[in-house]
Amino acid sequence: MRRSLKRLLPDHSVIHGNRWFAPFANTLLHPRLWHLNRRSAAGAVAAGLFCGLIPGPFQMLGAAICAVIFRVNLPLAMLCTLYTNPFTIFPIYFAAFEIGKMILGSTANFAPPPEMNGDLIGWLIHLTHWVIGLGEPLAIGLVVLACLFATSGYAAMRLGWRYWLMHALKKRAQKRNNTRRAK
């Protein structure tokens, strides 16, 4: 599984060669941030899924900070934030709002998001007001949903890695037995 993931993720030389990251080289080039094993991959998935629900463009920054704090794989944590995008954010926020409403026992209704009318800055302002207007049920729902995503992602990655490892070991043992029989 490590080889499959390594093909998708960038190497630490990307950070090493970038002059903008030079002041942070000691932190960002720590070996555990680039090492890929079952624990670091599962932690990175959890951090990325949790930080994917941070509102605004700070998801990858949050994932990078979590990766540095918890010493998990940095590129994988940042990659896992990409599940939120303009197509998925509104259904996820609706689910978070409903979860928060259920926890609080609120009777507030979910207002539809503002429509894009060509003016990006105006739409972003209206979108910000829309999110703020949803208030407490959305905030609580986002935290609960982020914890749920992080926990499930961590467990799924650990189980998936274990399944992959058991399958590879079984395949290797089968190949070894076939080789012995051939002799």
N, CA and C of each residue as an Amber inpcrd file, in Angstrom:
protein
   549
   0.8290000  -1.1890000   0.0000000   0.0000000   0.0000000   0.0000000
   0.8700000   1.2470000   0.0000000   2.0210000   1.1410000   0.6610000
   2.9300000   2.2760000   0.7320000   3.3600000   2.7110000  -0.6660000
   3.6830000   1.7310000  -1.5300000   4.1230000   2.0730000  -2.8930000
   3.0050000   2.7670000  -3.6640000   1.7850000   2.3040000  -3.4880000
   0.6530000   2.9130000  -4.1870000   0.4590000   4.3620000  -3.7610000
   0.5470000   4.6090000  -2.4570000   0.3670000   5.9700000  -1.9580000
   1.5450000   6.8660000  -2.3280000   2.7540000   6.3120000  -2.3190000
   3.9390000   7.1290000  -2.6330000   3.9130000   7.6400000  -4.0610000
   3.2930000   6.8810000  -4.9720000   3.1980000   7.3470000  -6.3600000
   2.3180000   8.5940000  -6.4570000   1.3300000   8.7120000  -5.5710000
   0.4040000   9.8410000  -5.6000000   0.9290000  11.0830000  -4.8900000
   1.8130000  10.8880000  -3.9170000   2.2320000  11.9910000  -3.0560000
   3.5800000  12.5650000  -3.4890000   3.7670000  13.8770000  -3.2900000
   5.0470000  14.4950000  -3.6570000   6.1600000  14.1060000  -2.6870000
   7.3820000  14.3050000  -3.1270000   8.5580000  13.9980000  -2.3250000
   8.9290000  15.2170000  -1.4780000   9.7030000  15.0080000  -0.4120000
  10.1060000  16.1290000   0.4390000  11.0530000  17.0840000  -0.2770000
  11.6040000  16.6790000  -1.4080000  12.4980000  17.5690000  -2.1530000
  11.7460000  18.7890000  -2.6880000  10.4080000  18.6760000  -2.8200000
   9.5970000  19.8250000  -3.2420000   9.7390000  20.9510000  -2.2260000
   9.6830000  20.6120000  -0.9520000   9.8300000  21.6060000   0.1160000
  11.2820000  22.0790000   0.1950000  12.2030000  21.1320000   0.1000000
  13.6230000  21.4520000   0.2320000  14.0800000  22.4410000  -0.8370000
  13.5580000  22.3290000  -2.0540000  13.9870000  23.1900000  -3.1430000
  13.2300000  24.4990000  -3.2500000  12.1850000  24.7010000  -2.4630000
  11.3650000  25.8970000  -2.5560000  11.9000000  26.9790000  -1.6180000
  12.1940000  28.1460000  -2.1640000  12.7840000  29.2120000  -1.3360000
  11.7820000  29.8190000  -0.3580000  10.4690000  29.7090000  -0.6520000
   9.4600000  30.2670000   0.2460000   9.3330000  29.4410000   1.5260000
   9.6620000  28.1580000   1.4370000   9.5710000  27.2970000   2.6020000
  10.8890000  27.1950000   3.3620000  11.9260000  27.8520000   2.8920000
  13.2530000  27.7720000   3.5250000  13.2300000  28.1260000   5.0200000
  12.5040000  29.1660000   5.4560000  12.4930000  29.4630000   6.9000000
  11.8620000  28.3420000   7.7420000  11.0100000  27.5300000   7.1240000
  10.3260000  26.4660000   7.8560000  10.9370000  25.0970000   7.5810000
  12.1000000  25.0590000   6.9690000  12.7110000  23.7950000   6.5370000
  12.9200000  22.8300000   7.6910000  13.3710000  23.3170000   8.8590000
  13.5960000  22.4110000   9.9890000  12.3130000  21.7140000  10.4150000
  11.2150000  22.4420000  10.3690000   9.9380000  21.8640000  10.7680000
   9.3580000  20.9920000   9.6600000   9.3200000  21.5190000   8.4440000
   8.6590000  20.8110000   7.3470000   9.4590000  19.6440000   6.7850000
  10.7330000  19.5770000   7.0770000  11.5400000  18.4620000   6.5690000
  11.7550000  17.3780000   7.6260000  11.0200000  17.4580000   8.7230000
  11.1230000  16.4140000   9.7400000  10.7750000  15.0700000   9.0910000
  11.5720000  14.0360000   9.3020000  11.3710000  12.7570000   8.6070000
   9.9910000  12.1300000   8.8270000   9.4110000  12.3210000  10.0030000
   8.1050000  11.7000000  10.2650000   6.9870000  12.3440000   9.4540000
   7.1870000  13.5670000   8.9700000   6.1650000  14.2100000   8.1380000
   6.1360000  13.6260000   6.7350000   7.1740000  12.9320000   6.3460000
   7.2620000  12.3760000   4.9910000   7.2690000  10.8600000   4.9800000
   7.4040000  10.2430000   6.1670000   7.4130000   8.7900000   6.2610000
   5.9910000   8.2720000   6.1210000   5.8350000   7.1690000   5.4200000
   4.5020000   6.6260000   5.1780000   4.4190000   5.2140000   5.7460000
   3.6910000   5.0700000   6.8300000   3.4040000   3.7610000   7.3950000
   1.9500000   3.7510000   7.8500000   1.5220000   2.6690000   8.4400000
   0.1120000   2.5220000   8.8120000  -0.3300000   3.6200000   9.7760000
   0.4900000   3.9270000  10.7630000   0.1100000   4.9310000  11.7640000
   0.1020000   6.3430000  11.1760000   1.1540000   6.6830000  10.4290000
   1.2270000   8.0470000   9.8910000   0.1740000   8.2770000   8.8100000
  -0.1360000   7.2490000   8.0340000  -1.1580000   7.4010000   6.9940000
  -2.5400000   7.5520000   7.6160000  -2.8440000   6.7450000   8.6290000
  -4.1530000   6.8350000   9.2780000  -4.3140000   8.1830000   9.9860000
  -3.2620000   8.6340000  10.6580000  -3.3150000   9.9410000  11.3110000
  -3.4660000  11.0770000  10.3120000  -2.8040000  10.9500000   9.1690000
  -2.9000000  11.9790000   8.1280000  -4.3010000  12.0320000   7.5440000
  -4.9000000  10.8750000   7.3220000  -6.2750000  10.8380000   6.8090000
  -7.2190000  11.4770000   7.8140000  -7.0550000  11.1540000   9.0890000
  -7.9000000  11.7380000  10.1280000  -7.7300000  13.2650000  10.1810000
  -6.4900000  13.7280000  10.1470000  -6.2370000  15.1780000  10.1890000
  -6.8200000  15.8700000   8.9600000  -6.6360000  15.2660000   7.7900000
  -7.1560000  15.8630000   6.5630000  -8.6730000  15.9030000   6.5270000
  -9.3150000  14.8200000   6.9670000 -10.7740000  14.7950000   6.9750000
 -11.3390000  15.7690000   8.0020000 -10.6710000  15.8950000   9.1420000
 -11.1290000  16.8530000  10.1530000 -10.9880000  18.2790000   9.6300000
  -9.8320000  18.5920000   9.0740000  -9.5650000  19.9590000   8.6220000
 -10.2950000  20.2950000   7.3230000 -10.8000000  19.2980000   6.6260000
 -11.5460000  19.5600000   5.4010000 -12.8250000  20.3440000   5.6400000
 -13.3170000  20.3510000   6.8750000 -14.5380000  21.0890000   7.1870000
 -14.2750000  22.4660000   7.7780000 -13.0230000  22.8860000   7.8090000
 -12.7230000  24.2510000   8.2410000 -13.2750000  25.1870000   7.1750000
 -14.1100000  26.1390000   7.5570000 -14.6630000  27.0510000   6.5490000
 -13.5790000  27.9230000   5.9100000 -13.7940000  28.2250000   4.6710000
 -12.8830000  29.1200000   3.9590000 -11.7010000  28.4020000   3.3530000
 -10.7320000  29.1450000   2.9130000  -9.5840000  28.5550000   2.2130000
  -8.4550000  28.0970000   3.1540000  -8.7700000  27.8170000   4.3930000
  -7.7370000  27.4890000   5.3700000  -7.6400000  25.9940000   5.6620000
  -8.2820000  25.1700000   4.8420000  -8.3160000  23.7350000   5.0830000
  -6.9270000  23.1110000   4.9860000  -6.2100000  23.4070000   3.9260000
  -4.8830000  22.8100000   3.7490000  -3.8950000  23.3370000   4.7890000
  -4.0140000  24.5920000   5.1330000  -3.1660000  25.1570000   6.1840000
  -3.4390000  24.4500000   7.5090000  -4.7110000  24.2430000   7.8270000
  -5.0750000  23.5210000   9.0500000  -4.5420000  22.0950000   9.0380000
  -4.6420000  21.4250000   7.8860000  -4.1360000  20.0550000   7.7630000
  -2.6190000  20.0290000   7.9310000  -1.9320000  21.0190000   7.3720000
  -0.4730000  21.0850000   7.5040000  -0.0770000  21.3130000   8.9590000
  -0.7800000  22.1810000   9.6460000  -0.4910000  22.4400000  11.0630000
  -0.7430000  21.1900000  11.8930000  -1.8480000  20.4980000  11.6310000
  -2.1370000  19.2500000  12.3530000  -1.0790000  18.1920000  12.0650000
  -0.6370000  18.1050000  10.8090000   0.3920000  17.1240000  10.4550000
   1.6890000  17.4080000  11.1960000   2.0540000  18.6770000  11.3150000
   3.2780000  19.0490000  12.0320000   3.1260000  18.7560000  13.5250000
   1.9850000  19.0820000  14.0900000   1.7730000  18.8630000  15.5290000
   1.7640000  17.3740000  15.8660000   1.0290000  16.5840000  15.0680000
   0.8820000  15.1570000  15.3720000   1.9200000  14.2870000  14.6780000
   2.8070000  14.9030000  13.8840000   3.8790000  14.1940000  13.1740000
   3.3350000  13.0390000  12.3290000   2.3640000  13.3770000  11.4590000
   1.8140000  12.4080000  10.5120000   2.1720000  12.8660000   9.1060000
   1.8940000  12.0550000   8.1170000   2.3080000  12.3370000   6.7510000
   1.6700000  13.6330000   6.2360000   2.4920000  14.6070000   5.9380000
   2.0400000  15.9380000   5.5260000   1.3110000  15.9510000   4.1790000
   1.8650000  15.3900000   3.1120000   1.1630000  15.4590000   1.8300000
  -0.1870000  14.7430000   1.8480000  -0.2680000  13.6140000   2.5300000
  -1.5280000  12.8760000   2.5880000  -2.5760000  13.6440000   3.3850000
  -2.1780000  14.2950000   4.4530000  -3.1180000  15.1050000   5.2420000
  -3.6920000  16.2320000   4.3880000  -2.8330000  16.8730000   3.6030000
  -3.3040000  17.9680000   2.7520000  -4.1760000  17.4470000   1.6150000
  -3.8390000  16.3070000   1.0790000  -4.6190000  15.7150000  -0.0070000
  -6.0210000  15.3330000   0.4630000  -6.1390000  14.9020000   1.7050000
  -7.4400000  14.4470000   2.2260000  -8.4180000  15.5840000   2.5000000
  -7.9800000  16.8120000   2.3960000  -8.9180000  17.9290000   2.5870000
  -9.7250000  18.2010000   1.3220000  -9.3490000  17.5830000   0.2280000
  -9.9720000  17.9110000  -1.0610000 -11.3630000  17.3190000  -1.2570000
 -11.9010000  16.6440000  -0.2520000 -13.2610000  16.1310000  -0.3980000
 -14.2930000  17.2490000  -0.3380000 -13.9090000  18.3900000   0.2190000
 -14.8130000  19.5400000   0.1770000 -14.4300000  20.4140000  -1.0090000
 -15.4010000  20.7050000  -1.8240000 -15.2050000  21.5220000  -3.0080000
 -16.5320000  22.2170000  -3.2990000 -16.6190000  23.0590000  -4.3070000
 -17.8800000  23.7720000  -4.5600000 -19.0890000  22.8580000  -4.7980000
 -18.8650000  21.6180000  -5.2090000 -19.9850000  20.7090000  -5.4540000
 -20.4460000  19.9880000  -4.1910000 -19.5450000  19.7510000  -3.2450000
 -19.8970000  18.9750000  -2.0550000 -20.1200000  19.8220000  -0.8080000
 -19.7010000  21.0720000  -0.8140000 -19.7370000  21.8630000   0.4190000
 -21.1670000  22.1270000   0.9070000 -22.0960000  22.3790000  -0.0040000
 -23.4580000  22.6920000   0.4280000 -24.1810000  21.4740000   1.0010000
 -24.0930000  20.2890000   0.3860000 -24.7100000  19.1220000   1.0410000
 -24.0650000  18.7900000   2.3940000 -22.7510000  18.9590000   2.4890000
 -22.0740000  18.6800000   3.7590000 -22.5140000  19.6900000   4.8160000
 -22.6040000  20.9570000   4.4440000 -23.0480000  21.9720000   5.4020000
 -24.5000000  21.7560000   5.7950000 -25.3290000  21.2900000   4.8680000
 -26.7230000  20.9900000   5.1980000 -26.7790000  19.8630000   6.2290000
 -25.9940000  18.8090000   5.9990000 -25.9520000  17.6940000   6.9520000
 -25.4420000  18.1730000   8.3100000 -24.4100000  19.0090000   8.3130000
 -23.8690000  19.5410000   9.5690000 -24.9110000  20.3900000  10.2910000
 -25.6390000  21.1960000   9.5310000 -26.6870000  22.0410000  10.1170000
 -27.7590000  21.1710000  10.7660000 -28.1810000  20.1240000  10.0740000
 -29.2160000  19.2330000  10.6090000 -28.7200000  18.5000000  11.8530000
 -27.4580000  18.0830000  11.8620000 -26.8860000  17.4290000  13.0430000
 -26.8480000  18.4080000  14.2170000 -26.3840000  19.6330000  13.9630000
 -26.3430000  20.6500000  15.0110000 -27.7260000  21.0020000  15.5160000
 -28.6960000  21.0700000  14.6050000 -30.0790000  21.3720000  14.9820000
 -30.6400000  20.2570000  15.8710000 -30.3020000  19.0210000  15.5320000
 -30.7710000  17.8770000  16.3160000 -30.1290000  17.8870000  17.7140000
 -28.8530000  18.1880000  17.7980000 -28.1640000  18.2180000  19.0940000
 -28.7100000  19.3300000  19.9760000 -28.9380000  20.5050000  19.3740000
 -29.4200000  21.6540000  20.1390000 -30.9270000  21.6190000  20.3880000
 -31.6440000  20.8060000  19.6340000 -33.1020000  20.8030000  19.7350000
 -33.6970000  22.0740000  19.1420000 -33.0280000  22.6510000  18.1680000
 -33.4380000  23.9120000  17.5600000 -34.5210000  23.6850000  16.5080000
 -35.2810000  24.7180000  16.2340000 -36.3120000  24.6440000  15.1920000
 -35.9620000  25.5310000  13.9960000 -34.7340000  26.0120000  13.9450000
 -34.3040000  26.8920000  12.8470000 -34.3510000  26.1300000  11.5270000
 -34.5970000  26.8630000  10.4510000 -34.6380000  26.2580000   9.1180000
 -33.3740000  26.5860000   8.3530000 -33.0130000  25.6900000   7.4840000
 -31.8300000  25.8630000   6.6390000 -32.2000000  26.7550000   5.4600000
 -31.5490000  27.8920000   5.3410000 -31.8050000  28.8090000   4.2220000
 -30.9900000  28.3640000   3.0160000 -31.5330000  28.4880000   1.8220000
 -30.7540000  28.0930000   0.6370000 -29.5540000  29.0240000   0.4410000
 -28.4770000  28.4970000  -0.1120000 -27.2910000  29.3270000  -0.3320000
 -27.5430000  30.3720000  -1.4100000 -26.7910000  31.4730000  -1.3830000
 -26.9660000  32.5020000  -2.4140000 -26.5260000  31.9900000  -3.7860000
 -27.1970000  32.4670000  -4.8070000 -26.8520000  32.0590000  -6.1710000
 -25.7250000  32.9270000  -6.7170000 -24.9000000  32.3160000  -7.5240000
 -23.7800000  33.0250000  -8.1620000 -24.3380000  33.8250000  -9.3380000
 -24.1040000  35.1330000  -9.3250000 -24.6470000  35.9820000 -10.3870000
 -23.5520000  36.5960000 -11.2600000 -22.3680000  36.0390000 -11.2140000
 -21.2730000  36.5590000 -12.0330000 -20.2850000  37.4080000 -11.2670000
 -20.7230000  38.0510000 -10.1880000 -19.8480000  38.8820000  -9.3690000
 -19.2680000  38.0210000  -8.2500000 -18.0220000  37.5610000  -8.4140000
 -17.4100000  36.6310000  -7.4700000 -17.2590000  37.2460000  -6.0810000
 -16.7760000  38.4710000  -6.0070000 -16.5680000  39.1180000  -4.7020000
 -17.9040000  39.3040000  -3.9850000 -18.9040000  39.7750000  -4.7010000
 -20.2340000  39.9470000  -4.1040000 -20.8140000  38.6250000  -3.6340000
 -20.6110000  37.5830000  -4.4470000 -21.1260000  36.2600000  -4.0800000
 -20.4220000  35.7420000  -2.8320000 -19.0960000  35.9320000  -2.7310000
 -18.3600000  35.4940000  -1.5500000 -18.8350000  36.2260000  -0.2920000
 -19.1540000  37.4990000  -0.4330000 -19.6720000  38.2750000   0.7020000
 -21.0280000  37.7300000   1.1280000 -21.9130000  37.4810000   0.1380000
 -23.2310000  36.9160000   0.4390000 -23.1020000  35.5110000   1.0370000
 -22.1360000  34.7460000   0.5310000 -21.9040000  33.3990000   1.0430000
 -21.4510000  33.4500000   2.5030000 -20.5880000  34.3930000   2.8270000
 -20.1240000  34.5630000   4.2070000 -21.2900000  34.9180000   5.1200000
 -22.1430000  35.8390000   4.6850000 -23.3180000  36.2120000   5.4850000
 -24.2670000  35.0250000   5.6510000 -24.3630000  34.2070000   4.6030000
 -25.2180000  33.0190000   4.6620000 -24.7130000  32.0440000   5.7210000
 -23.4000000  31.7890000   5.7220000 -22.8110000  30.8570000   6.6890000
 -22.9660000  31.4020000   8.1060000 -22.7230000  32.6970000   8.3070000
 -22.8630000  33.3080000   9.6330000 -24.3150000  33.2430000  10.0910000
 -25.2370000  33.4260000   9.1570000 -26.6640000  33.3650000   9.4860000
 -27.1160000  31.9930000   9.9590000 -26.4260000  30.9650000   9.5550000
 -26.7970000  29.6160000   9.9910000 -26.4010000  29.3730000  11.4370000
 -25.3920000  30.0990000  11.8990000 -25.0390000  30.1900000  13.3040000
 -24.6600000  28.9330000  14.0540000 -25.1840000  28.8590000  15.2730000
 -24.7910000  27.8420000  16.2320000 -25.0540000  26.4040000  15.7670000
 -26.2230000  26.0950000  15.1730000 -26.4180000  24.7130000  14.7230000
 -25.3670000  24.2800000  13.7040000 -24.9790000  25.1700000  12.8210000
 -23.9590000  24.8340000  11.8290000 -22.6070000  24.6280000  12.4980000
 -22.2270000  25.4990000  13.4140000 -20.9210000  25.3960000  14.0720000
 -20.8060000  24.0890000  14.8520000 -21.8110000  23.7460000  15.6250000
 -21.7770000  22.5080000  16.4030000 -21.8240000  21.3020000  15.4750000
 -22.6530000  21.3750000  14.4440000 -22.7470000  20.2770000  13.4870000
 -21.4450000  20.0540000  12.7410000 -20.7350000  21.1260000  12.3900000
 -19.4530000  20.9810000  11.6990000 -18.4170000  20.2870000  12.5780000
 -18.3700000  20.6450000  13.8490000 -17.4080000  20.0100000  14.7630000
 -17.7440000  18.5320000  14.9340000 -19.0170000  18.2200000  15.1250000
 -19.4240000  16.8220000  15.3030000 -19.1400000  16.0280000  14.0290000
 -19.4860000  16.5970000  12.8720000 -19.2630000  15.9180000  11.5970000
 -17.7650000  15.7430000  11.3200000 -16.9640000  16.7500000  11.6400000
 -15.5200000  16.6510000  11.4480000 -14.9330000  15.5420000  12.3200000
 -15.3860000  15.4450000  13.5620000 -14.9190000  14.3700000  14.4520000
 -15.3520000  13.0090000  13.9200000 -16.5650000  12.9260000  13.4230000
 -17.0700000  11.6760000  12.8530000 -16.2670000  11.2740000  11.6160000
 -16.0180000  12.2250000  10.7240000 -15.2180000  11.9440000   9.5230000
 -13.8010000  11.5080000   9.8950000 -13.1920000  12.2180000  10.8490000
 -11.8180000  11.9000000  11.2420000 -11.7290000  10.5140000  11.8680000
 -12.6620000  10.1880000  12.7400000 -12.6600000   8.8790000  13.3920000
 -12.8800000   7.7640000  12.3760000 -13.8690000   7.9470000  11.4930000
 -14.1220000   6.8990000  10.4900000 -12.9720000   6.7850000   9.5080000
 -12.3840000   7.8970000   9.1060000 -11.2570000   7.8470000   8.1850000
 -10.0530000   7.1480000   8.7940000  -9.7980000   7.4330000  10.0780000
  -8.6890000   6.7900000  10.7790000  -8.9120000   5.2760000  10.8250000
 -10.1110000   4.8790000  11.2400000 -10.4070000   3.4460000  11.3500000
 -10.3710000   2.7660000   9.9850000 -10.9330000   3.4130000   8.9660000
 -10.9460000   2.8200000   7.6220000  -9.5240000   2.6600000   7.0750000
  -8.6740000   3.6400000   7.3190000  -7.2980000   3.5540000   6.8270000
  -6.5320000   2.4530000   7.5550000  -6.7020000   2.3630000   8.8700000
  -6.0250000   1.3030000   9.6190000  -6.4980000  -0.0770000   9.1580000
  -7.8170000  -0.2260000   9.0060000  -8.3520000  -1.5160000   8.5650000
  -7.9590000  -1.8190000   7.1210000  -8.0160000  -0.8100000   6.2640000
  -7.6240000  -1.0030000   4.8710000  -6.1620000  -1.3840000   4.7370000
  -5.3040000  -0.7230000   5.4990000  -3.8720000  -1.0300000   5.4600000
  -3.6390000  -2.4550000   5.9620000  -4.3450000  -2.8230000   7.0350000
  -4.1950000  -4.1690000   7.5810000  -4.6670000  -5.2080000   6.5730000
  -5.7990000  -4.9570000   5.9230000  -6.3080000  -5.8830000   4.9140000
  -5.2960000  -6.0190000   3.7780000  -4.7680000  -4.8850000   3.3270000
  -3.7640000  -4.8810000   2.2470000  -2.5420000  -5.7140000   2.6500000
  -2.0760000  -5.5350000   3.8800000  -0.9160000  -6.2540000   4.3840000
  -1.2040000  -7.7580000   4.4780000  -2.3540000  -8.1230000   5.0290000
  -2.7080000  -9.5390000   5.1430000  -2.8380000 -10.1830000   3.7650000
  -3.4200000  -9.4490000   2.8390000  -3.5590000  -9.9560000   1.4660000
  -2.1780000 -10.1640000   0.8370000  -1.2700000  -9.2120000   1.0310000
   0.0820000  -9.3230000   0.4690000   0.8410000 -10.4870000   1.1080000
   0.7020000 -10.6560000   2.4210000   1.3740000 -11.7640000   3.1020000
   0.8290000 -13.1130000   2.6400000  -0.4740000 -13.1800000   2.4650000
  -1.1040000 -14.4100000   1.9910000  -0.6380000 -14.7410000   0.5770000
  -0.5570000 -13.7310000  -0.2660000  -0.0940000 -13.9030000  -1.6400000
   1.3620000 -14.3710000  -1.6640000   2.1810000 -13.7580000  -0.7860000
   3.5940000 -14.1280000  -0.7100000   3.7520000 -15.5740000  -0.2380000
   2.9740000 -15.9690000   0.7710000   3.0430000 -17.3360000   1.2790000
   2.5770000 -18.3340000   0.2150000   1.5510000 -17.9620000  -0.5200000
   1.0490000 -18.8210000  -1.5890000   2.1020000 -18.9840000  -2.6800000
   2.7700000 -17.9040000  -3.0250000   3.8210000 -17.9520000  -4.0450000
   4.9860000 -18.8250000  -3.5680000   5.3390000 -18.6910000  -2.2710000
   6.4170000 -19.4780000  -1.6960000   6.0540000 -20.9730000  -1.7170000
   4.8120000 -21.2990000  -1.3780000   4.3610000 -22.6920000  -1.4050000
   4.3690000 -23.2550000  -2.8250000   3.9450000 -22.4500000  -3.7890000
   3.9660000 -22.8970000  -5.1900000   5.3960000 -23.1390000  -5.6700000
   6.3260000 -22.3090000  -5.2220000   7.7230000 -22.4670000  -5.6050000
   8.2920000 -23.7550000  -4.9920000   7.9450000 -24.0440000  -3.7390000
   8.4220000 -25.2590000  -3.0690000   7.8740000 -26.5090000  -3.7490000
   6.6140000 -26.4620000  -4.1440000   5.9960000 -27.6080000  -4.8080000
   6.6270000 -27.8810000  -6.1610000   7.0340000 -26.8060000  -6.8330000
   7.6370000 -26.9500000  -8.1660000   8.9980000 -27.6330000  -8.0860000
   9.6760000 -27.4910000  -6.9490000  11.0160000 -28.0890000  -6.7960000
  10.8410000 -29.5420000  -6.5590000
